[in-house]
Every structure is written in C-alpha cells, then in structure tokens.
Amino acid sequence: MHKLIPTLLAAGFVFGLANLAEAQTPGSNDARFVPAFLYPKQARPSGKSINGWADRSVQWIYAQPFDHNPLFDQTGEDCDVGQTGPVWYLPPIASSAPGMFSRACTIPRGKAVLLMAMIVSDTYPCPDPNFKPAPGQSLYDFLVADSKTYPQLATLEVTLDGRPVRNAIDYRYISENLISLKGDPSLQAPFDSCITTDWQPAITNGTFFMFRPLSLGRHVIVRRSTGASGMVNQFTYYLTVR
C-alpha cells in the first residue's frame, strides 16, 4: 500500500527500489572499487553492520517531531537534532519538486557519516484493513515485498569532495529482520499515515553510504538522482568537521 511518504517526496530520491537480487551487482561489493573514504558494504563500523545503522537512521527520523525533523529541514538548521553515538546521519532533503537543494551542517570530529540517499520505510499496521500479509506469508516478507512496489530511481550519483562512488545505485540495504520504531504523532499527516504513535514493526529498504570519519575542515557531498519519470534532483551537503 502506497502511503503518504512518496506522495510528499515525489521527487524520486526516496522510496521504491528494485529487488534485492539487483543490489548484489558485481563491483558494489568488490573492495577494488570501493573508494578509500567509504566503508565497504560488508563492513561493521563501531561493531554494527551498515544494515543495522540504516535501520537506526530510520528509527531516528521517525522519532523527531515534524517542526524540527532533519528530513524536512531545508537549510541544515536541524542537522544535529537527536544525533548521538559514533555515526552522524544525513537524511534526504524533502521536496515535492525537482531541482537543486542544499544543506550546511557542522559535524563533530571522529564521526562516521551515513548518507541516507534513498529510503523506503514500511510500517505496520496501517488504517487500510487490506494492508496485511497473505495467508502463510510472514510480516517481514510482506513488508519487504511492499517496499519494492515504490517508484524506482533510474540513476544515482554520489561524490565526496568531487571524488565519485562507483555503482552508487548498488549500495542498497534491506533490514535483515523486522525492526521496531515509534513515530512522533506530528508525522502522521505529512509523512506516514501508518504511524500509530506506539512501537510498531517495520522494515527499511534503501540506499545508504557510510563514509569514514572526515578530516577536520570543510567537505562537500553531492547526491544526484534521476527518477523513473526523468525527474532530476541534486542534493548538496556542505559539511564542516570540527
């Protein structure tokens, strides 16, 4: 069931991915093609898989009130809201139109940086009584299958300080198990009508890039995508590490 999320963020930078098998494209897991500034897909930064950090980033987004939710922040003013631990999350920039958007953020030194380039978060239950697993289907399999019905990206490019990530669209992660999240009630209308305001099961299906801790000073991450309809979005993150 398509929720309000892709309607609000129709620019195509979030949601809707091809199937998991396509994520295992040769090259995306090959250490020869992983730039030195990026953790390989199978790495475990700070003792947790990148799948695990991706799940945590979505739990973090759902927990923040709409008025200061970093997903809806257009300038970077709310970059540090709710940020704790060894990994700093960079969510997409919410927009209902194509174009070029930017944020400026200050990041503490020593933090790995997780770019949430494209995300589907499938939560359960929903108001629609038909949104449920088929007989004999697990809730996990049902949510994963539903997450794959969202619109797909045609292309994705990611660079750090002008240095590209090869096969960027292949850095996709799907939750290995059901996760639990608790959505702030202010997000029900603008973000996800399936939020119950209590703990509920969910899965994450998205494209994420875990950057190694950046050196002190200024850095620029650029994320450019083309949606299935041809819509182009570019998000530029101006980062200052202190």
N, C-alpha and C positions, 0 to 999 in steps of 0.2 A: 504494500500500500504506500503510495507516494504521500509523504507528509508535507508540512509547510516549508521544510528546510530548502528543498531545491526550488520551490516557487520564489522564496525570498532571495536566494542566492543563484538566480538563474543565469549568471554569467558563465557558469560551467566550470568554475575552479574547484567546486566541491561536489562530491557525490557521483555515484554512477560509474562503476568500473567494469572492465571486462572480467572474465572468470579467473579464478585463482591460478589455473594452469598457465595462463598467459603471463603471470607475474614472474614465472621462472624462466624468462628469456635468457639464452646464453649471453654472458657478458655482464649481466646485472649482479651475479654472484661471484664473478671471476675477479680475484684480487688484483690481477694485472690491470684491470680497467677501473678500479676504484681510486679516485684521487686521494692524495695524502691527507687532505683536510676533512675527509668524510670517513665515518665508521663503516666497515663492510656490513652487509645485510645480516650476517650471522653473528655479529659482534654482540657482546654483553656489557655495554657501558655501565659502570657502577654496579655490576652484578646483576643487571636485568636485561632481558632481550629487548630489541627495538620494538617488537610486537608489544611487549609489556609497557614500554614507555609511550607508545602510541595510544594504548588503552588509557593510560593515566592522563594523557593530554586531553582526551575527550571527556573523561570524568571531571577534569579541571574546568573545561569550558562550560559544562552543564551546571557546575556549582556556582558560577559567578552571576550576580544579578545583571539584568539587561542594561541598566544605566551605566554600568562600569565593566561590562563584559568585553574582554580584549578582542573577541571575534568581531564585534560591532564598532570597535574603536577605529576611526578613520585617520588619526594622526599619530598615535603612539602614546598618547597621554596615559592610557591604562595598561601599558605593557607589563608593568610589574604587579598587577592585581593578582593576588593569590599565588604568586610564584615562590615556591620553596624547593629545597632539595638541590641535587647536583646538576639537574637538567633544566634549561630555560626553554619555554615553549613559545614558538612564533606561529600564531594561527593565521588562517587566510584573512583577507580584508573583505568584509561583507559588502556586496554591491549588487544592485539589480540591473546594472548596465555594463556594457563592455567599456574598456578604456584603460588608462594608466593610473595606478594608485600607489601611494607610498606611506610608510610609517617611519618614524625615528624613535629608536629605543636605546636606552642605556642598560648594559648588561654587566653584572659583577664578574670580575676576572675568575677564571677557573671553571666556568660553567660550560658543559656541553650544550649545544643549541639544537633543538628539534624543530625543524620546519614542517609544519602541518600543511603540506602543499595541496592536498585534496582529501576530503573526508566524507564518509558516509557513517552516520551513527544510527543504528536501527534499534529502537527501544520497544519494549513490550510491557504491558498490553497497550492497546490503542482504543479510542472510542468506537471504531468500526468493529462490530462483532464478527465480521468475516476475516479480520486480520488475526489469523491463528494458524498453527501447524495443521497439516493434513493428518488424518488418522495414521498412526505409526511413524510420523515424522517428528524428530526431536526439535525442540525450540531453537537450539543452536543452528541446526541445518536449515530450518525455516527462515531465520533472520539472515543468515549468510546468503541464501538464495534470493531473498527480497532485496538485500543490499546491492545485488548485481543487476537489478532491474532499473537502476537510476541512469540518467544520461551519461554517456562516456566522453572522455576527452580524446581528441584526435592527436594532439601533440602536447608535449610538456618539455620546457627547457628550464634548467636551474643553473645559476652561476654564483660563485663566491669571488668577489673582487675580480671579476672578469674571467675566472677560470671555470670551465664548464664541467658538469656532471654528465658522463656518458650514459646513454639509455635511461634518461631520467624517469621516463614514464614506467619503467620496470621496478621502481623502488616501492612496491605495493606490499602492504601488510594487512592481514585479516586476523582478528582475535583468534587465538588458539582455543579458547573456551569462552563460555558466557562470562561477561563481567557484570558488576553491579554499579549503578550510578544513581545519583539523586539530583534531579533537575530543579533549579530555582523556579518558583512559580511564575516569576516575571517573564520567563522564556516560553511559556506555553503558547501565547498568541503569535509572537514574532518569529519563533524558532521551531518548536516541535510540539504539536498538539497532543502528542502521546505522553508528554511528561505528566506524571501522577503526583509529583511533589514528595513521593516516598521512594525508598530504594526499589529499583526495578532492574530486571535483566536486560542486557543489551549486547551488541557486538560492534566492533569498529572495522571498517573496510576503507582503507585509504592509502595515499602515497605520502611517505614521510622520509625526511633526510636528517640523519643525526650527524651534525658537524662536531668535530673535535673542538675542545676549548680554543677560542680565538685569542690571538695575541693582543696585548694592550693597544688601544688606539681605535681607529675607525675602519669599518668594513661595510661592504655592500653585498647583500644577497638579492638577486633578481630571479623572479619566478614568472615565466611567460607561458601561457597556455592558449590552445585553440580548442573550442568546444566542437561537438559533433555537428552543430549548425553553422560552424565557421566563425563564431563569436570569439574575439581575441581579448584577453586580459593580461595585463602585466602588473605585478606587484613588486615594488622595490622597498627593501628594508634597509634603512640606514642605521647601522649599529655602532655604538660607541662602547668599547670594553674598558672598564675602569677597575 
